[in-house]
Amino acid sequence: MTQPAVTAVVLCGGAGRRFGGDKTRADLAGTPVLDHVLDGLPSTWPVICVGEPRHTARPTAWCRERPPGGGPVAAIAAALPHVGTPVVVLLGGDMPYAAGPAPSLVSRLADAPDVEAVLGSDGEGRLQPLLAAYRTSALREAMPDPAAGTPLMRLVDLLATLVVDVPEGSAVDVDTAEDLEAARHRLDP
């Protein structure tokens, strides 16, 4: 099956309270964590980052959730008006190795016409709604109003989903200084 056009939406507007600041700007092998995510995405995918605009190695569009810090559903709601493709891949900006499995999630979605979202599952069986491919129209239809403060899984629960295992380590996120140190010592999946 032909691959659909895809836009990547990377959420990077969290406060990073456990980390002590913006974890997407943290240095990982000489590069900000966010750039690790962006560098791993296919070059043909447009990218929208949701958060405070900043320079990145890869050109991206920026938007901001309302209110700032309003949570992941508010961030998705802010990005959707800028998405012009039938598929959107949602990634956490603090997940340096998440881009690797993104194309295979899109392929699985393309092969399953009755599915609205393909979510990654890490090695411990945890669903990763920010390592997933979604049909843009389904996300738009399911979006609550107001979006701020809505738990992400409440949005996901409204969609027909398929859960697939992702390669070990691709769901690693940087929430603490210890997580960043562990990410420094792993190989890309």
C-alpha positions as a Markdown table, in Angstrom:
| # | Residue | x | y | z |
|---|---|---|---|---|
| 1 | Met | 0.0 | 0.0 | 0.0 |
| 2 | Thr | 1.2 | 3.5 | -0.8 |
| 3 | Gln | 2.3 | 5.5 | 2.2 |
| 4 | Pro | 0.1 | 8.4 | 3.1 |
| 5 | Ala | 1.4 | 11.9 | 3.6 |
| 6 | Val | 2.4 | 12.5 | 7.2 |
| 7 | Thr | 3.0 | 15.4 | 9.4 |
| 8 | Ala | 5.0 | 14.9 | 12.6 |
| 9 | Val | 3.8 | 16.8 | 15.7 |
| 10 | Val | 6.4 | 17.0 | 18.5 |
| 11 | Leu | 5.1 | 18.1 | 21.9 |
| 12 | Cys | 7.7 | 20.1 | 23.8 |
| 13 | Gly | 5.8 | 22.5 | 26.0 |
| 14 | Gly | 5.9 | 20.8 | 29.3 |
| 15 | Ala | 7.3 | 22.4 | 32.4 |
| 16 | Gly | 9.8 | 19.7 | 33.2 |
| 17 | Arg | 9.3 | 20.0 | 36.9 |
| 18 | Arg | 10.9 | 16.6 | 37.8 |
| 19 | Phe | 13.8 | 17.5 | 35.5 |
| 20 | Gly | 14.2 | 21.0 | 36.8 |
| 21 | Gly | 13.6 | 22.8 | 33.5 |
| 22 | Asp | 13.0 | 22.2 | 29.9 |
| 23 | Lys | 14.2 | 18.7 | 29.3 |
| 24 | Thr | 13.9 | 19.0 | 25.5 |
| 25 | Arg | 16.9 | 21.4 | 25.6 |
| 26 | Ala | 19.0 | 19.1 | 27.7 |
| 27 | Asp | 22.3 | 18.1 | 26.2 |
| 28 | Leu | 22.5 | 14.5 | 24.9 |
| 29 | Ala | 25.9 | 13.7 | 23.3 |
| 30 | Gly | 26.4 | 17.4 | 22.3 |
| 31 | Thr | 22.9 | 17.8 | 20.8 |
| 32 | Pro | 19.6 | 18.9 | 22.5 |
| 33 | Val | 17.2 | 16.0 | 23.2 |
| 34 | Leu | 14.6 | 17.7 | 20.9 |
| 35 | Asp | 17.1 | 17.6 | 18.0 |
| 36 | His | 17.6 | 13.9 | 18.5 |
| 37 | Val | 13.9 | 13.4 | 17.9 |
| 38 | Leu | 13.8 | 15.7 | 14.9 |
| 39 | Asp | 16.9 | 14.3 | 13.2 |
| 40 | Gly | 15.4 | 10.8 | 13.3 |
| 41 | Leu | 12.3 | 11.7 | 11.3 |
| 42 | Pro | 12.0 | 11.2 | 7.6 |
| 43 | Ser | 13.1 | 14.3 | 5.7 |
| 44 | Thr | 9.9 | 14.4 | 3.7 |
| 45 | Trp | 7.7 | 14.8 | 6.7 |
| 46 | Pro | 6.8 | 18.4 | 7.7 |
| 47 | Val | 7.3 | 19.0 | 11.4 |
| 48 | Ile | 5.3 | 21.1 | 13.8 |
| 49 | Cys | 6.7 | 21.6 | 17.3 |
| 50 | Val | 4.3 | 22.7 | 20.1 |
| 51 | Gly | 6.0 | 24.7 | 22.7 |
| 52 | Glu | 8.2 | 27.8 | 23.1 |
| 53 | Pro | 9.8 | 28.5 | 19.7 |
| 54 | Arg | 13.6 | 28.0 | 19.5 |
| 55 | His | 16.3 | 27.2 | 17.0 |
| 56 | Thr | 16.5 | 23.6 | 15.9 |
| 57 | Ala | 18.8 | 21.9 | 13.5 |
| 58 | Arg | 15.9 | 20.9 | 11.3 |
| 59 | Pro | 13.5 | 23.5 | 10.1 |
| 60 | Thr | 10.1 | 23.2 | 11.9 |
| 61 | Ala | 6.9 | 25.2 | 12.3 |
| 62 | Trp | 6.1 | 26.3 | 15.8 |
| 63 | Cys | 2.8 | 26.8 | 17.7 |
| 64 | Arg | 1.8 | 27.1 | 21.3 |
| 65 | Glu | -0.9 | 25.4 | 23.3 |
| 66 | Arg | -3.5 | 27.5 | 25.1 |
| 67 | Pro | -2.9 | 28.1 | 27.9 |
| 68 | Pro | 0.8 | 27.4 | 27.9 |
| 69 | Gly | 1.3 | 24.3 | 30.0 |
| 70 | Gly | -2.3 | 23.2 | 29.3 |
| 71 | Gly | -1.2 | 19.6 | 28.7 |
| 72 | Pro | -0.7 | 17.3 | 25.7 |
| 73 | Val | -4.3 | 17.4 | 24.5 |
| 74 | Ala | -4.2 | 21.2 | 24.4 |
| 75 | Ala | -0.9 | 20.9 | 22.5 |
| 76 | Ile | -2.4 | 18.5 | 19.9 |
| 77 | Ala | -5.4 | 20.9 | 19.5 |
| 78 | Ala | -3.0 | 23.8 | 18.9 |
| 79 | Ala | -1.1 | 21.8 | 16.2 |
| 80 | Leu | -4.1 | 20.3 | 14.3 |
| 81 | Pro | -5.1 | 23.5 | 12.4 |
| 82 | His | -1.6 | 23.5 | 10.9 |
| 83 | Val | -1.8 | 19.8 | 9.8 |
| 84 | Gly | -2.7 | 19.4 | 6.1 |
| 85 | Thr | -1.9 | 15.6 | 5.8 |
| 86 | Pro | -4.2 | 12.7 | 6.4 |
| 87 | Val | -1.9 | 11.2 | 9.0 |
| 88 | Val | -0.2 | 12.8 | 12.0 |
| 89 | Val | 2.5 | 11.2 | 14.0 |
| 90 | Leu | 2.6 | 12.4 | 17.6 |
| 91 | Leu | 5.9 | 12.3 | 19.5 |
| 92 | Gly | 7.1 | 13.5 | 22.8 |
| 93 | Gly | 9.9 | 16.0 | 22.5 |
| 94 | Asp | 11.6 | 14.3 | 25.5 |
| 95 | Met | 11.8 | 10.9 | 23.7 |
| 96 | Pro | 15.1 | 11.1 | 21.9 |
| 97 | Tyr | 14.8 | 7.7 | 20.1 |
| 98 | Ala | 11.1 | 7.8 | 19.3 |
| 99 | Ala | 11.4 | 8.8 | 15.6 |
| 100 | Gly | 12.9 | 5.5 | 14.6 |
| 101 | Pro | 9.7 | 3.4 | 14.8 |
| 102 | Ala | 7.5 | 6.2 | 13.5 |
| 103 | Pro | 7.5 | 5.1 | 9.8 |
| 104 | Ser | 6.5 | 1.6 | 10.7 |
| 105 | Leu | 3.6 | 2.9 | 12.8 |
| 106 | Val | 2.4 | 4.9 | 9.8 |
| 107 | Ser | 2.7 | 1.7 | 7.7 |
| 108 | Arg | 0.6 | -0.3 | 10.1 |
| 109 | Leu | -2.0 | 2.5 | 10.1 |
| 110 | Ala | -2.1 | 2.5 | 6.3 |
| 111 | Asp | -2.6 | -1.3 | 6.3 |
| 112 | Ala | -5.6 | -1.1 | 8.7 |
| 113 | Pro | -8.4 | 1.0 | 7.2 |
| 114 | Asp | -10.7 | 0.6 | 10.2 |
| 115 | Val | -8.1 | 1.8 | 12.7 |
| 116 | Glu | -7.8 | 5.4 | 13.7 |
| 117 | Ala | -4.6 | 5.2 | 15.7 |
| 118 | Val | -1.6 | 2.9 | 16.0 |
| 119 | Leu | 0.0 | 3.3 | 19.4 |
| 120 | Gly | 3.4 | 2.0 | 20.3 |
| 121 | Ser | 3.8 | -0.2 | 23.4 |
| 122 | Asp | 7.1 | -0.3 | 25.2 |
| 123 | Gly | 8.9 | -3.4 | 26.5 |
| 124 | Glu | 6.9 | -3.3 | 29.7 |
| 125 | Gly | 3.5 | -3.2 | 28.0 |
| 126 | Arg | 2.8 | 0.6 | 28.6 |
| 127 | Leu | 0.9 | 2.3 | 25.8 |
| 128 | Gln | 2.7 | 5.3 | 24.3 |
| 129 | Pro | 0.2 | 7.8 | 22.9 |
| 130 | Leu | 3.1 | 10.1 | 22.1 |
| 131 | Leu | 4.8 | 7.5 | 20.0 |
| 132 | Ala | 1.9 | 6.9 | 17.7 |
| 133 | Ala | 0.3 | 7.5 | 14.3 |
| 134 | Tyr | -3.2 | 8.9 | 14.0 |
| 135 | Arg | -5.7 | 9.6 | 11.3 |
| 136 | Thr | -5.9 | 13.4 | 11.4 |
| 137 | Ser | -9.6 | 13.5 | 10.8 |
| 138 | Ala | -10.3 | 11.1 | 13.7 |
| 139 | Leu | -8.2 | 13.3 | 16.0 |
| 140 | Arg | -10.1 | 16.4 | 14.9 |
| 141 | Glu | -13.4 | 14.7 | 15.5 |
| 142 | Ala | -12.4 | 13.4 | 18.9 |
| 143 | Met | -10.9 | 16.6 | 20.2 |
| 144 | Pro | -12.7 | 17.9 | 23.3 |
| 145 | Asp | -13.5 | 21.6 | 23.8 |
| 146 | Pro | -11.9 | 22.9 | 25.8 |
| 147 | Ala | -8.8 | 20.7 | 25.3 |
| 148 | Ala | -6.7 | 22.1 | 28.2 |
| 149 | Gly | -6.5 | 19.7 | 31.1 |
| 150 | Thr | -8.0 | 16.7 | 29.3 |
| 151 | Pro | -6.1 | 13.5 | 30.0 |
| 152 | Leu | -4.5 | 12.2 | 26.8 |
| 153 | Met | -5.8 | 8.7 | 27.4 |
| 154 | Arg | -9.4 | 10.1 | 27.5 |
| 155 | Leu | -8.8 | 11.3 | 23.9 |
| 156 | Val | -7.2 | 8.1 | 22.8 |
| 157 | Asp | -10.1 | 6.0 | 24.3 |
| 158 | Leu | -12.4 | 7.7 | 21.8 |
| 159 | Leu | -10.4 | 6.2 | 18.9 |
| 160 | Ala | -10.3 | 2.8 | 17.3 |
| 161 | Thr | -6.7 | 1.8 | 18.1 |
| 162 | Leu | -4.2 | -0.9 | 17.3 |
| 163 | Val | -1.3 | -1.4 | 19.7 |
| 164 | Val | 2.1 | -2.6 | 18.4 |
| 165 | Asp | 5.4 | -3.3 | 20.1 |
| 166 | Val | 8.1 | -0.8 | 19.4 |
| 167 | Pro | 11.8 | -1.6 | 19.5 |
| 168 | Glu | 13.4 | -1.7 | 22.9 |
| 169 | Gly | 14.5 | 1.8 | 24.0 |
| 170 | Ser | 12.6 | 3.8 | 21.5 |
| 171 | Ala | 10.0 | 4.8 | 24.1 |
| 172 | Val | 12.7 | 6.1 | 26.5 |
| 173 | Asp | 11.8 | 9.5 | 27.8 |
| 174 | Val | 13.9 | 12.0 | 29.7 |
| 175 | Asp | 11.9 | 13.0 | 32.8 |
| 176 | Thr | 14.8 | 13.2 | 35.3 |
| 177 | Ala | 18.6 | 13.7 | 35.3 |
| 178 | Glu | 18.9 | 9.9 | 35.8 |
| 179 | Asp | 16.8 | 9.3 | 32.6 |
| 180 | Leu | 19.1 | 11.6 | 30.7 |
| 181 | Glu | 22.2 | 9.8 | 31.9 |
| 182 | Ala | 20.6 | 6.4 | 30.9 |
| 183 | Ala | 19.8 | 7.8 | 27.5 |
| 184 | Arg | 23.5 | 8.8 | 27.1 |
| 185 | His | 24.5 | 5.2 | 27.6 |
| 186 | Arg | 22.2 | 3.5 | 25.1 |
| 187 | Leu | 22.5 | 2.8 | 21.4 |
| 188 | Asp | 19.9 | 4.1 | 19.0 |
| 189 | Pro | 17.3 | 1.5 | 18.3 |
